[in-house]
Amino acid sequence: MGQDRGGGWFPAWRLKAEGTIAPDERLPWPQTVIAGLQHVVAMFGSTALAPILMGFDPNVSILFSGIGTLIFFLIVGGRVPSYLGSSFSFIAVVIAATGYAGSGPNPNIAVALGGIIAAGVLYLAIGLAVMRAGYRWIETLMPPVVTGAVVAAIGLNLAPIAVKGISASGFDLFVGLTTVLATGLTAVYVPGLLRRIPVLVGGFVGYIVYAVGASSFGLANPIDFSAVGAAPWFGAPNFVTPTFSAGAMTLIAPVAIILVAENLGHIKAISAMTGRNLDPYIGRAFVGDGIATIVSGAGGGTGVTTYAENMGVMAVTRIYSTLVFVVAGLFAILLGFSPKFGATILTIPGPVIGGLSVVVFGLITVTAGRIWVENRVDFSDTKNLITAGVAVIAGAGDLAVTVGGFQIGGIGTATFGAILIYALLNRRASGQHDEAKAPAKAS
């Protein structure tokens, strides 16, 4: 497709009405608005689910996903087409830092927000370093075996929460498994746009099954819509002021490392889809995502990251215009200012959320396998085997380590452990390799 036209901070978007739409091109405005709405639908299921799993206000999180997307657009100069939504990488550490029980509002959100801001600051610092020195050092510090191991640890750390969410009763188990099945069938068999939003479709099916079973057969408590009726259509969301706890910040901040690896992979994928070399914008993308996470945490929202769901929509539609994401961000902000919309989301029954959690947390876990396969990680190499094995067990078992009075939870232990173990073992392996290549000394 060639390179961006225009030497300014923003490209000069050229009007194009058909075919593949490049990042620096745009559709007529009516089509741009429709394309933006499609991206809102694509991100909605996951961006609304993540805050619910952490006990956050979904209105606030969706509002800040829109604001974060606009921040990202400005920082990258409209050169990288991406939507920023709620990151699932924060779920385990937020639950650990706040002691969240798994249902209803989280009473300790403020503590988690301080940690989310700390992760955003670390992310921002990494982005500035990349802008100055390039991104190759990240690949050296966190090769695929490390990032895959940490991703697997996150998913397995969350597994007990998902199982608990569908295990309270036989009916809860039925609703949860129905939700899982509906999500899977949608993702595999349903054609068109619905195939891009399986979480949304699966949640809707589970919701209907629960509602019918509860109201018609008395198998559970009926869904209470009183809060929806009382909520106004428009109004300010419930912002929360963060508090800064050293323990929570130490626990949550390492998630920035996962966001870096995730964002790097997404940008490489978008480069391949668009035929554009987006490497020069990697540092700016990290900075934009970091600032967006800081802003979100400052107001009560979740940490944010680039979204694979929206990348899927781009792959299907071949519309990569970055202006589409401006429209999507503005629509998300509008939804964030609708208390009735937020109250409706909060009526989602627990076993439906549990079923979606089984799918989402499972996908997080098996993403590790995808990372390893796509990057041809050699598990016949002992250093890779030990690095991944130790990190996965530390995360799955929630191994906590206390350092200098601060406790690092299982995810932090897995993250830092994987980095340190690989660095130590790789150094030894490199030394052995060098010795093997060295000529024998004369006796």
Secondary structure, 3 states (H helix, E strand, C coil): CCCCCCCCCCCCCEECCCCCECCCEECCHHHHHHHHHHHHHHHHHHHHHHHHHHCCCHHHHHHHHHHHHHHHHHHCCCCCCCCEEECHHHHHHHHHHHCCCCCCCCCCHHHHHHHHHHHHHHHHHHHHHHHHHCCHHHHHHCCHHHHHHHHHHHHHHHHHHHHHHCCCCHHHHHHHHHHHHHHHHHHHHCCHHHHHCHHHHHHHHHHHHHHHHHHHHCCCCCCCCHHHHHCCCCCCCCCCCCCCCHHHHHHHCCHHHHHHHHHHHHHHHHHHHHCCCCHHHHHHHHHHHHHHHHHHHHHCCCCEEECHHHHHHHHHHCECCCHHHHHHHHHHHHHHCCHHHHHHHCCCCHHHHHHHHHHHHHHHHHHHHHHHHHCCCCCCCHHHHHHHHHHHHHHHCCCCEEECCEEECHHHHHHHHHHHHHHHHHHHHHHHHHHHHCCCCCC
